[in-house]
């Protein structure tokens, strides 16, 4: 709709995770390097976590593209982690191209073990990638740990990649999963982009979409600053804001997007409301804490005064003030 108007060959801010649009920020580079190194060096467990919208799925798509180019790597990619243990094994076995229908858990484990041993004896690499791993139950995470027991004296037969939201870190920190946590060889964490990375992100996606010349003709600095302010650097929100800004600018026949257009889009998606409410909530919480601290200080001061003050506080005269000193 707007591509011809802005002289673009394709949609630059499509929400579909396309590796072509991967922007190599420092954190994303580190995470991708950790994933690739962990798999190639047979480190066993690799964990990547990040908030919603930080680019975890796009990162995995880039990894899968790298793995497909390697003839010695076979992988199973699990994106639905709400399964029973048997369904979990059936899915993995089937994704490796092995028959799984009608088999019980023992038979699935036996087939998977033989498959891994066979590939390991040939020096081949086998990978299990679990997306949305924060949804895995403790029972399934324990199954994942047991799969890591499939190893030789000097090598891991199955490389396991867990990718999920920060809740995954909380689960792995639980006492019941301490054995799994101790087996993690590499960890990486994704976060939002900073202001400069946001500018580079927008510029890169516009050029991949076929834009010629300087991206400032479409997204000048004040518009980019507004995008960063409303998105707080989360790539998914950047895409949503920029995509709708292009649509709005096209509808208004504006060749250059202004900060006002970005603000209008943010209001439509209630991003300004979310930001202001969270900021307001933080301010209110600080005020509440300050008031509570003042009350405690006043009470502490009053209780340290001579016993003659006890009558004003409704305390028995016989009680010593020191008995009421708060433990702070």
Phi, psi and omega in degrees: 000310182259355187299313180295322182298319181263005178060053178244149180273335182207170180288121185281340187237037176296139182284346177296128182289094181257119181303337179300330183268006183299126179255121188276076173285168183302311183294320180291323176297316181297317181294316180295320178296320179296318179297310184293318179295315181300322180287312184295325182266008177054052181280346179098266184257133172229134182234131175234128179234158179183154180295166176302133174084013180268359175100026182293316182292320177298321177300317179295322178298322177295319178297315180298324177296318178296319182292324180295331179283349180261120184285346183260010182242132172239138183223153170246131184245113182253120180244355175245102185263007178266071184231161171281163179305319180292316177298322178302311180292321179300317181297314182297311181300316180295321182291336174278000177086017179259150177293134183228346185296131175078003182266145178275179185299318181296318180293321179296316179296321179296314179296318180295318179298316179295322179297316181291319179296318180298315180291320180297323180294339180263004181075022181266158183251135180235133189231138170248120180246123181244111174272159183054039186292346178293343177277350180296133176286164177299327178298316180288324177297326176292324176297319178298318179299318181295327177296330180290348177287348179283094185207163173261185181294337184229012183204148173274126181280336181232121175269132186240126178244122177248125180232128182192184179283170183305339177300334177297319177300319180297318179295317182291339178278351183291150184298328183288342182246022183297329179293321178292316181300322181292342181269354181289121183270323183222141177226147176215153182227131177264146177223177178292162179280154172273182186298317181292320178294326177297317178298315180296323180298311181296316181298315181297314183292326177294319180290323176297327181281000174104009179292137176253143179087198184280133179294346181294341179291337177256311180241088178292168184306321181292327177290318178298320178298322178292321177299314180296319181298318183277329182272340186056025175086007179277118185308319181297319178290325176301315179299314182298314181295312184293319179300313182286334174293320177296319179296316180296315180296321177297315180298325180269358182058046178255118183287338180236129183281134181257167177297329178296322178296317179298317179297321179296316179297317180299321178294319180299323180267008176060027179285325177293325178294315180299317182292315184292324180292321180293322178293318179295320179298319179295319179296317180296319179298319178297319179296319179297317180297317180297318179296317180296320179296322179295318178300316179296319179296318180296317180295319180297316179297318182294320183288339179274352179284167181306158183300340180300335179284350187299325182298322180293333181265002180065032180255147176300135183298333184287344184278137179280141180300327183298337180290342184253010179293123180293149181272089182234000000 
